[in-house]
Structures are given as structure tokens and as C-alpha cells.
């Protein structure tokens, strides 16, 4: 085990090198579509990353976007208020991998072989690789007062995040599990519409600062409610590919980061 990891991860509580612990985590993720490991990061690591985030917030690229739940262009085969075309709003700031300090705890964790082996086991992947472009592997997201992520499905089969700073209120991660079956082409528009209308009870993930969260959002609709108060919500996305040498598309990089490199 990399000694540096002992200063970052609460390894006394989370034995990420144990197959028994890995199997327990995998079972929870497979059953619930979500895994939350509270206090995964040690307090000193949380403070260090918070300070980095505050110090780099002026570098963030901010976006405000109206989009449908599929994150795709409108489809003229459906009317404007159909769930396929209904628009929700997302707004956030982001700093990119190249803006994360070389000695950051985030980079040490992201690159750690034992941590990556843990993720592979839990996610059921044979290997995980960093992005080939210089922007996409580690992203720190900011949501100040009023900023939110609207309802959507993910294009990838999994997401890995670290909560770094909670807002004073709001900023709640809500989801509805297994709304669609993307692989079978079953979009389940009726249920999607009910979620958008607020007619379906949602599940919520409680994420305090330091929590590691694994989430399967390809078929589960999810959102983050608007931040309330003057403390910015900070969340890190640790992005991996299941194949080597893959970069985020140029169009996605321009949309999310405002630049290609």
C-alpha cells in the first residue's frame, strides 16, 4: 500500500485492499445503484483540497445550459413539452485536471494503483485509465447560491465523486433508480415525465465532506437541487475510461471547459 494514501484515506475504516470489503461494496452498488463511503477522506486531506479549491475558484469556467434529460439535441418527432424535449437548467463552475496542483491529494488518490484496483473490483471493470486529454481526468465543480444540475441521465455507466464542501443548504443529490433501459432502447417516457413533474418520490444521497460516492446514472434519472446560502458546494469528479488513450470529445471539452487544452 502506498504510504501517501494513509494520510489521505481513512484506511482504518475502509480496507480498500481487502477482497471481503471490496465484495461488500460491490454488492451495495449492484443492489442500490449507489455506494456512499462517508468520511472516506481524512480531515486533513479534506481541508487541503478545500483550500486548493478556494484558491483556484477564480480559474473556474462557468456554464449555464438548458438541456433535456438525455443531454442531446431536440428531436422534432416529439412536441416541445414531451419528456424527450423538455428543458431543464444546469449551472456550475469547473476547474480542470491541468489546474489541479501536482502535489494535490486528489492527484495522489486518482493515480494510486490500490485505489484504482478497488474501483475496478467494485465497478466490475478489468481496468481503468486516465483520459488522454489534459483536462478531463480530475474536475472540481463549484455550485454557488442558486446553481444546480437539472434532471438527466449519464452517458457513462458509472460516476466517481468526492464531496469536498457542503453548502449551507440545498445542493441535494436526488435520483430515481432504473427509470429507463438504455441498452434495450426503452426510454420509458411516461415515467420520465412523472419524474419531471415531481410526481415520483425521489431517493436522496447524504454526502458530507469527505464522502466517496460511486453512482450508476446511465439508467437512473438524477439531479442536484439549487445551492442555498453563501457557502459554495464543491464536488470532485474522478473520471476514468475503460479503454486506454481516449480523450473527451472536442465538442464536449468546449462545452464543459471552454477550451481544448
HUUR-V204250 format. One record per run of one state. SS is the DSSP state (A for helix, B for strand, O for the rest). FROM is the first residue (numbers start at 1). TO is the last residue. If there is no record, write none. Layout:
# HUUR-V204250
ss=SS from=FROM to=TO
ss=SS from=FROM to=TO
This chain:
# HUUR-V204250
ss=O from=1 to=2
ss=A from=3 to=6
ss=O from=7 to=8
ss=B from=9 to=9
ss=O from=10 to=18
ss=A from=19 to=32
ss=O from=33 to=33
ss=B from=34 to=37
ss=O from=38 to=40
ss=B from=41 to=41
ss=O from=42 to=42
ss=A from=43 to=59
ss=O from=60 to=60
ss=B from=61 to=67
ss=O from=68 to=87
ss=B from=88 to=95
ss=O from=96 to=96
ss=A from=97 to=99
ss=O from=100 to=104
ss=A from=105 to=111
ss=O from=112 to=112
ss=A from=113 to=123
ss=O from=124 to=128
ss=B from=129 to=129
ss=O from=130 to=137
ss=B from=138 to=143
ss=O from=144 to=148
ss=B from=149 to=152
ss=O from=153 to=158
ss=B from=159 to=165
ss=O from=166 to=168
ss=B from=169 to=170
ss=O from=171 to=172
ss=B from=173 to=176
ss=O from=177 to=180
ss=B from=181 to=181
ss=A from=182 to=184
ss=O from=185 to=185
ss=B from=186 to=186
ss=O from=187 to=188
ss=A from=189 to=196
ss=O from=197 to=202
ss=B from=203 to=205
ss=O from=206 to=211
ss=B from=212 to=215
ss=O from=216 to=220
ss=B from=221 to=224
ss=O from=225 to=226
ss=B from=227 to=228
ss=O from=229 to=232
ss=B from=233 to=238
ss=O from=239 to=240
ss=B from=241 to=241
ss=O from=242 to=249
ss=A from=250 to=257
ss=O from=258 to=261
